[in-house]
Amino acid sequence: MKRDQALQLVYDAIDAVNPQLPESRRLAKKPETVLVGPAGRLDSLGVINFLLTLEDRASEAVGAPVQLLDETSLITEHERFRTVDTLARHLEGLGRA
């Protein structure tokens, strides 16, 4: 998957979840937007909802199942979900696998 496609998938997921968020916690469509962590705009349920939405969109785009979440991913591999940029880079890598 190319960088621009991965970034667009993350932006599409942002468009899908933003209407569900209070205006003060909506996500900006910028690479530096923090998703997870102390400065993150999403609470734990918001993170899961966002990542599941992104999984669906990425699966459609690549024509195969894409799994971002498993029982340990948010605990041990949270850095890949930290920002829009790190998440898009992770998607790029999945597309090459």
Backbone as a ProteinNet text record, in pm:
[ID]
protein_1_A
[PRIMARY]
MKRDQALQLVYDAIDAVNPQLPESRRLAKKPETVLVGPAGRLDSLGVINFLLTLEDRASEAVGAPVQLLDETSLITEHERFRTVDTLARHLEGLGRA
[TERTIARY]
85.4	0	89.7	55.8	135	97.7	191	175.5	47.8	22.2	-94.9	-224.6	-228	-346.8	-366.4	-258.7	-267.4	-316.1	-260.8	-301.6	-448.5	-491.9	-631.6	-726.3	-687	-769	-785.2	-676.9	-685.4	-776.6	-762.7	-849.4	-995.7	-1021.6	-1159.4	-1218	-1136.8	-1183	-1209.2	-1127.3	-1151	-1285	-1312.5	-1441.7	-1558.3	-1539.9	-1647.1	-1672.4	-1566.3	-1585.7	-1605.9	-1559.9	-1572.9	-1716	-1816.8	-1953	-1999.8	-1935.2	-1970.6	-1901.5	-1804.7	-1725.5	-1775.4	-1757.4	-1786.4	-1695.9	-1744.7	-1669.2	-1528.2	-1512.6	-1381.9	-1282.3	-1329.9	-1241.5	-1231.5	-1285.6	-1278.8	-1134.7	-1108.1	-972.7	-947.1	-831.1	-788.4	-724.3	-745.7	-686.9	-549	-455.7	-316.7	-227.9	-113	-24.4	15	28.1	73.4	-37.3	-161.3	-271.3	-244.9	-247.4	-223.6	-355.3	-351.7	-469.5	-470.4	-355.5	-343.4	-234.2	-257.7	-158.6	-208.9	-121.7	-162.8	-221.9	-170.9	-223.5	-326.6	-362.6	-456.3	-596.6	-667.2	-802.5	-907.7	-869.8	-965.5	-955.1	-1070.3	-1068.9	-1058.3	-1057.1	-1032.6	-1139.2	-1263.8	-1369.3	-1356.5	-1319.1	-1298.8	-1186.1	-1078.8	-965.8	-1011.1	-1083.7	-1130	-1224.8	-1319.1	-1413.3	-1339.2	-1243.8	-1166.5	-1088.8	-1019.9	-937.1	-1022	-1138.9	-1227.3	-1280	-1311.9	-1354.7	-1242.9	-1121.1	-1006.8	-980.2	-993.4	-976.4	-1072	-1197.8	-1297.3	-1258.5	-1221	-1186.7	-1059.4	-961.2	-836.8	-859.8	-942.8	-974.2	-1039.9	-1131.8	-1196.4	-1093.7	-1002.6	-903.9	-805.9	-763.9	-664.5	-727.2	-856.5	-924.2	-891.2	-847.7	-814	-831.6	-853.8	-870.9	-746.6	-769.9	-664.1	-699.2	-606.8	-631.1	-531.2	-583.8	-500.9	-506.2	-616.8	-637.8	-630.5	-565.1	-571.5	-562.2	-554.5	-561.5	-445.8	-334.4	-221.1	-180.7	-239.5	-190.5	-195.5	-298.6	-306.7	-212.3	-176.7	-88.3	58.3	95.6	237.2	282.7	190.9	230.9	159.8	131.9	53.5	123.1	254.3	326.5	280.3	243.1	198.8	66.5	-7.7	-136.2	-126.8	-9.2	9.8	-44.2	-6.7	-48.5	-105.4	-166.4	-214.5	-97.2	18	135.5	185.3	200.6	251.3	152.4	24.6	-77	-74.3	-59.6	-49.4	76.5	186.4	310.3	290.5	218.1	188.3	104.1	4.5	-77.6	6.2	98	189.3	262	313.7	386.8	299.7	174.4	84	58.2	50.2	25.3	140.1	258.9	377.4	396.2	328.6	349	280.3
-117.6	0	123.6	218.9	341.6	436.6	525.3	621.2	704.3	759.5	845.4	766.9	641.5	558.4	527.8	495.2	466.5	589.4	703.3	827.2	858.8	837.6	863.7	769.8	645.7	552.2	599.5	649.3	702.8	825.4	912.9	1031.5	992.1	889	842.2	790.2	720	671.4	789.1	892.6	1013.7	1074.4	1084.5	1138.5	1056.2	925.9	837.6	851	869.7	873.3	1013.1	1115.9	1251.5	1291.1	1257	1295.4	1233.5	1126	1059.8	1122.8	1210.2	1270.1	1409.8	1450.2	1589.9	1680.9	1796.7	1886.6	1912.5	1922.5	1952.8	1837.1	1716.5	1600.3	1544	1615.4	1567.3	1568.9	1479.7	1459.4	1545.1	1608.4	1685.3	1590	1615.4	1531.2	1586.6	1560.4	1602.4	1488	1467.8	1359.1	1366.1	1485.7	1499.7	1486	1464.5	1449	1328.6	1351.1	1245.4	1171.9	1040.7	957.2	888.9	832.6	750.4	806.4	801.6	847	965.6	1021.8	1131.7	1252.2	1282.8	1397	1352.6	1225.2	1172.1	1226	1236.5	1289.8	1181.8	1055.2	945.5	875.9	846.3	763.4	617.4	524.2	384.4	330.4	361.9	317	385	510.5	583.2	524.2	482.1	419.5	290.8	208.8	81.1	105.3	196	228.3	279.1	368.8	423.9	314.7	229	124.5	19.6	-13	-107.4	-47.2	80.9	149.9	147.2	174.5	173.2	32.8	-69.1	-207.1	-237.8	-198.5	-223.3	-155.1	-29.4	47.1	-6.4	-42.3	-95.6	-232.7	-314.1	-446	-432.7	-337.7	-312.6	-267.1	-182.1	-125.5	-230.3	-322.4	-420.6	-552.3	-567.2	-688.4	-810.8	-787.5	-896.3	-844.6	-934.7	-888.4	-816.6	-705.3	-630	-628.2	-673.3	-675.8	-584.6	-480.1	-386.9	-417.7	-475.4	-501.7	-650.1	-680.5	-813.3	-793.9	-900.3	-888.1	-810.6	-794.3	-723.4	-596.4	-569.4	-460	-323.4	-292.9	-161.5	-149.8	-261.5	-259	-259.1	-349.4	-366.2	-290.9	-254.2	-193.4	-61.3	11.1	133.8	242.8	235.8	340	348.5	236	239.5	311.5	329.1	398.6	541.1	585.5	713.5	832.1	843.2	957.5	908.8	999.1	968	919.2	983.2	946.3	805.8	772.1	639.4	530.6	560.5	464	443.4	550.6	538.9	460.7	484.2	408.6	259.2	229.3	90.2	26.5	97.2	46.7	24.1	113.2	96.9	-35.8	-64.7	-188.8	-312.1	-304.1	-417.9	-445.5	-340.2	-355.7	-420.7	-416.2	-477.3	-621.5	-659.2	-795.3	-899.9
0	0	0	-81.4	-88.5	24.3	53.5	164.2	150.8	33.4	18	36.3	-5.9	14.2	162.6	232.5	375.7	453.1	420.3	487	458	334.1	299.2	374.2	394.7	471.8	615.9	674.4	811.4	812.9	714.8	706.7	687.3	607.8	588.8	719.8	798	928.4	1022.2	1015	1094.5	1056.9	928.5	883.3	936.7	947.1	994.8	1144.4	1223	1368.9	1425.2	1356.9	1410.5	1447.8	1367.9	1406.6	1539.1	1581.2	1706.4	1827.3	1802.8	1909.7	1943.1	2070.3	2102.9	2019	1986.1	1899.2	1951.3	2081	2139.9	2127.6	2094.9	2085.9	1945	1849	1711.5	1661.4	1569.5	1519.1	1396.4	1395.4	1277.8	1178.5	1052.2	948.3	914	1007.3	993.7	1041.5	980.3	1023.4	1171.1	1225	1364	1468.3	1427.9	1523.4	1612.8	1743.6	1841.8	1866.4	1850.7	1869	2005.5	2044.1	2164	2253.8	2383.3	2479.3	2558	2641.4	2729.1	2655.1	2538.9	2462.4	2359	2359.4	2261.1	2278.9	2169.4	2170.4	2189.7	2178.2	2188.9	2324	2383.4	2503.3	2458.2	2551.8	2515.9	2420.5	2443.5	2353.6	2217.2	2217	2092.5	2009.7	2075.7	2005.7	1937.8	2011.7	1956.4	1839	1856.5	1748.5	1624.9	1646.3	1535.2	1462.8	1537.6	1475.2	1403.9	1458.8	1390.6	1260.2	1263.3	1141.4	1037.7	1082.7	991.2	937.9	1021.8	975.2	860.4	876.6	772.7	641.9	650.5	530.1	464.4	545.9	490.7	427.6	488.3	432.4	295.9	284.3	155.1	51.4	93	-0.1	-52.3	33.8	-9.7	-55.4	-33.2	-76.6	6.1	129.5	221.2	364.1	458.4	597.2	649.9	715.6	782.7	930.7	1014.1	1158.1	1226.5	1286.9	1363.7	1511.9	1555.6	1697.7	1727.8	1838.7	1897.7	2048.2	2121.8	2267.7	2330.7	2260.5	2319.4	2245.5	2132.1	2047.9	2114.8	2189.6	2252.4	2372.1	2430.2	2547.2	2506	2417	2385.1	2261.1	2173.6	2047.5	2023.7	2131.1	2118.9	2039.8	2024.2	1949.5	1804.6	1746	1606.8	1590.9	1699.9	1696.3	1750.3	1789	1857.8	1778.5	1652.3	1571.2	1437.4	1365.5	1231.2	1146.1	1157.4	1078.8	1111.5	1238.3	1273.7	1232.8	1241.1	1199.6	1047.7	971.7	827	787.7	856.5	827.8	856.3	962.9	995.3	883.4	836	725.8	600.6	574	459.3	469.5	588	609.9	593.2	636	620.5	473.7	394.9	252.7	178.6	237.3	174.5	213.7	322.9	374.5	289.1
[MASK]
+++++++++++++++++++++++++++++++++++++++++++++++++++++++++++++++++++++++++++++++++++++++++++++++++

